[in-house]
């Protein structure tokens, strides 16, 4: 598994704006996944506006999400937050943290312990 796509995609995050034919670069050395087309601001803005229009015309939910037909799915839809906020469940998506911390810059660089890091 390379990436976690929801709820970012369902909420209009960039991963939800990727289209068939886009160029995706998966860089395991830097732990990044990038869509070349979305680095163009005009393309990104155009797709975001189209996504928002589709959601608005469908009662606030993207049609690709399907129908909520169980209490569990309804609860998940209304309380899940994206991975960048901890991928947890928070009522009404209001992020609650019991002991918030201030982020600190470090020199940590992620690495793959199963890959030889010796330069070629």
Buried (B, 14 or more C-beta within 10 A) or exposed (E): EEEEEBBBBBBBBBBBBBEEEEEBEEEEEEEEBBBEBBEEEEBBEEBBEEBEEBBEEEEEBBEEBEEBEEEEEEEBBEBBBBBEEEEEEBEEBEEEEEEEEEEEEEEEEEEEEEEEEEEE
